[in-house]
């Protein structure tokens, strides 16, 4: 099998890219001869992340269809061009496997690969399968799920393995005594995904006046996204807080998870997977307009086992968020309890096990001796 090209496709957010990178790294560790090609959308954050990790990345001009309203017209107009470019990528690189990570940019290339009898596998990172993966299901060989509760949706093709995350999230240390020391800084990490969240930024800033009395005991790291960075930074200063921990983007997220006592964040699939792998207590504020309300269902999985606190956007008030933060500051044993509860959802070696499944599919294809 001279050609060992594997295409990993999916994008729109960093939440699809980091699991793709984790799987790609494991495949290369197991077979250094594998040629990895990542295919995603043209959103700037994707190219930045892939450039940072020195990955071979091909962008597609493509946009989502579901939940777009009148904007769907533009998405449908450019969709045929995405299919044409995807076909050209497949013809040129002749991959032995195509992996779909979910998200609209994985649709054309996974579908075309299945028609060309190239083995295909999809990963479903949310509790409820996304639109793209529901469409692709009849055409793929296997579907890897992040949650056991997702298996019934995949009609015999589902394999529960977990959601792959960067390995460093699995190896964070947990000194529960530090959490419970009253003289220890209470450290909060706030982030709304790779592009930031305007709602989350506004939510946190509106809560700062209610936290002023405890500002000397608080240490805050806040990933704002590029658009809100200057405004958020200025608001920290205006409210008398240090702005040293405010940044548009953090590449050292695992390091900040280690430092944090509490996370305040959205409930995207990769965020949830990183929280579970790292076993970090969190206040989850799901994105209300997420397709199929998938962030709410993701957050609910953690809330159901006592592994996180959930605040829905429609129920949010500055007093509610500030109240929860102050409660955890004064009752740090509850943070310890949440972290221990997350063990129930933790899966080990997800990227390693998924890469093994990928290699098995490649070997099966080689034995069948498919030709172009």
SVG drawing of the C-alpha trace seen along z (x, -y; Angstrom):
<svg xmlns="http://www.w3.org/2000/svg" viewBox="-35 -53 42 62">
<polyline fill="none" stroke="black" stroke-width="0.4" points="0.0,0.0 2.3,-2.8 -0.2,-5.6 -1.3,-6.1 -3.1,-9.4 -5.8,-10.1 -8.1,-13.1 -9.7,-14.5 -12.5,-16.9 -14.6,-19.2 -14.6,-22.7 -16.3,-25.9 -14.9,-26.2 -11.8,-25.0 -14.1,-22.5 -13.9,-20.3 -10.2,-21.0 -8.6,-19.9 -10.1,-16.4 -9.0,-16.1 -5.5,-17.1 -5.6,-14.6 -6.6,-11.7 -4.0,-12.8 -1.2,-12.8 -2.1,-9.3 -2.2,-8.0 1.2,-9.4 2.6,-7.8 1.3,-4.4 2.5,-4.8 4.9,-7.6 4.2,-6.9 0.7,-8.2 0.2,-11.5 -2.4,-13.7 -4.5,-16.3 -7.0,-18.4 -9.9,-19.9 -12.1,-22.6 -13.8,-25.9 -12.3,-29.3 -13.0,-30.8 -9.9,-32.6 -9.7,-30.9 -9.2,-27.5 -6.2,-28.6 -4.6,-30.2 -5.0,-27.1 -3.7,-24.8 -0.8,-27.1 0.1,-27.0 0.2,-23.2 2.0,-23.1 -0.7,-20.9 -1.4,-20.6 -4.7,-22.3 -7.0,-22.8 -9.8,-25.3 -13.2,-25.0 -15.5,-27.9 -18.6,-26.5 -21.2,-27.6 -23.8,-25.9 -27.4,-25.3 -29.4,-24.4 -30.9,-27.3 -29.6,-30.0 -33.0,-31.5 -32.6,-33.5 -28.9,-33.2 -29.3,-29.6 -29.6,-30.9 -26.0,-31.9 -25.0,-28.6 -26.8,-26.7 -25.2,-28.7 -21.7,-28.0 -22.3,-24.4 -21.8,-22.9 -18.3,-24.6 -17.5,-22.9 -18.4,-19.6 -16.2,-20.3 -13.2,-21.2 -13.8,-18.2 -13.9,-15.9 -10.6,-17.4 -9.0,-16.9 -10.0,-13.2 -8.8,-12.6 -5.5,-14.3 -4.7,-12.6 -6.4,-9.2 -6.9,-8.8 -7.2,-5.4 -9.6,-6.8 -11.7,-9.9 -12.7,-10.9 -15.6,-13.3 -15.4,-15.3 -18.9,-16.8 -19.7,-20.3 -20.9,-21.4 -17.5,-21.4 -17.2,-17.6 -20.3,-16.9 -19.2,-17.1 -15.9,-15.3 -17.2,-12.4 -20.2,-11.9 -18.1,-11.9 -15.6,-9.6 -18.3,-7.1 -19.5,-7.2 -15.9,-6.6 -15.8,-3.5 -13.2,-5.0 -13.7,-4.0 -15.4,-6.7 -15.9,-7.2 -17.6,-10.0 -17.3,-11.3 -20.3,-12.6 -19.2,-14.8 -22.6,-15.9 -25.2,-13.9 -27.7,-14.5 -26.3,-14.0 -25.8,-17.0 -27.5,-17.6 -24.4,-16.7 -23.8,-13.5 -27.5,-12.5 -27.3,-13.0 -24.0,-11.1 -24.9,-8.1 -26.3,-5.8 -23.0,-6.2 -20.4,-5.7 -18.8,-2.5 -18.7,-3.5 -19.8,-6.4 -17.8,-7.0 -19.9,-8.6 -18.7,-10.7 -21.6,-9.6 -23.3,-6.3 -26.7,-7.9 -26.0,-8.7 -25.6,-5.1 -29.3,-4.4 -29.3,-7.2 -26.7,-5.4 -28.6,-2.3 -26.0,0.4 -23.0,-1.7 -22.3,-3.5 -19.3,-2.8 -19.0,-4.5 -15.4,-5.5 -15.5,-9.1 -14.4,-12.4 -10.7,-12.8 -9.0,-15.7 -5.4,-16.8 -3.5,-14.4 -2.4,-17.1 -6.0,-17.4 -5.9,-13.9 -2.8,-14.4 -3.8,-17.4 -3.2,-16.9 -5.9,-17.3 -4.9,-18.6 -8.3,-18.8 -6.8,-20.3 -5.7,-23.4 -9.3,-23.9 -10.5,-24.0 -7.8,-26.3 -9.5,-29.5 -6.4,-31.6 -5.9,-30.3 -6.7,-32.5 -10.0,-31.5 -9.1,-31.2 -11.7,-31.4 -11.2,-30.6 -13.7,-32.1 -14.0,-31.2 -16.6,-31.0 -14.9,-28.8 -12.1,-29.6 -13.9,-32.7 -15.2,-33.9 -18.8,-34.5 -20.3,-38.0 -23.1,-36.9 -20.7,-35.3 -18.4,-38.3 -21.4,-40.6 -22.6,-38.2 -19.3,-38.2 -18.7,-41.9 -22.2,-42.6 -21.4,-40.4 -18.1,-42.1 -19.7,-45.0 -21.3,-42.3 -17.9,-40.6 -15.9,-43.8 -15.8,-43.0 -13.9,-39.7 -11.7,-41.1 -8.5,-40.7 -9.2,-36.9 -10.2,-36.4 -7.8,-35.6 -9.5,-35.7 -8.4,-34.4 -10.8,-35.4 -10.5,-34.4 -12.6,-37.0 -12.2,-36.4 -10.8,-39.0 -13.9,-41.2 -14.6,-41.9 -11.0,-42.0 -10.4,-45.7 -13.9,-46.3 -13.7,-43.5 -10.2,-44.5 -11.3,-48.1 -14.3,-46.9 -12.1,-44.9 -10.0,-48.1 -13.2,-50.2 -14.5,-47.8 -11.3,-47.8 -10.1,-44.3 -6.7,-43.3 -6.8,-42.9 -3.6,-40.8 -5.5,-37.6 -7.6,-39.0 -6.6,-37.8 -8.2,-37.2 -7.1,-33.6 -5.2,-31.1 -3.1,-28.4 -2.1,-27.1 -5.6,-26.1 -4.6,-22.9 -2.2,-24.9 -5.0,-27.3 -7.4,-24.4 -4.7,-23.3 -4.7,-26.7 -8.4,-27.1 -10.7,-26.3 -13.8,-27.0 -14.6,-27.3 -17.3,-29.5 -17.9,-28.6 -20.2,-27.5 -21.1,-23.8 -19.7,-22.9 -18.7,-19.3 -15.0,-19.7 -15.3,-22.0 -17.4,-19.3 -14.9,-16.6 -12.0,-18.7 -13.9,-19.3 -14.6,-15.6 -11.0,-14.6 -9.6,-17.2 -12.3,-16.8 -12.9,-20.5 -15.9,-22.0 -17.8,-24.4 -20.7,-26.8 -22.0,-26.1 -24.0,-28.7 -25.1,-26.9 -25.4,-28.8 -29.2,-29.2 -29.0,-29.3 -26.9,-26.2 -28.3,-23.8 -30.8,-21.4 -30.0,-23.0 -27.2,-20.6 -25.2,-22.6 -28.1,-22.4 -28.2,-18.6 -24.4,-18.4 -24.5,-20.5 -27.4,-18.5 -25.3,-15.3 -22.9,-16.9 -25.6,-18.5 -27.4,-15.2 -24.5,-13.6 -23.6,-16.6 -20.6,-17.4 -21.5,-21.0 -23.9,-23.9 -26.2,-25.0 -27.5,-28.4 -29.6,-28.8 -29.4,-32.1 -33.0,-32.9 -32.6,-32.4 -29.3,-34.4 -29.0,-37.4 -25.8,-39.0 -26.9,-38.3 -27.3,-34.6 -23.8,-34.2 -22.2,-36.3 -24.1,-34.3 -22.9,-31.0 -19.3,-32.2 -19.4,-33.5 -21.1,-30.3 -18.3,-28.2 -15.7,-30.5 -17.1,-29.9 -18.0,-26.2 -14.9,-24.8 -15.7,-21.3 -18.5,-21.4 -15.9,-22.0 -14.2,-18.8 -17.5,-17.0 -18.2,-18.1 -14.7,-17.0 -15.1,-13.6 -18.5,-13.2 -17.1,-13.7 -15.2,-10.4 -18.5,-8.8 -18.3,-10.2 -14.5,-9.9 -13.2,-7.6 -9.6,-6.7 -7.4,-6.8 -10.2,-8.0 -7.8,-9.3 -5.7,-6.1 -8.8,-3.8 -10.3,-5.8 -6.9,-5.7 -6.9,-1.9 -10.4,-1.7 -9.2,-4.0 -6.2,-1.7 -8.5,1.4 -10.7,-0.2 -7.7,-1.1 -6.4,2.5 -9.8,3.9 -9.9,1.6 -6.4,2.7 -7.3,6.4 -10.3,5.8 -7.8,4.3 -10.0,1.4 -8.5,-0.3 -9.1,-3.8"/>
</svg>
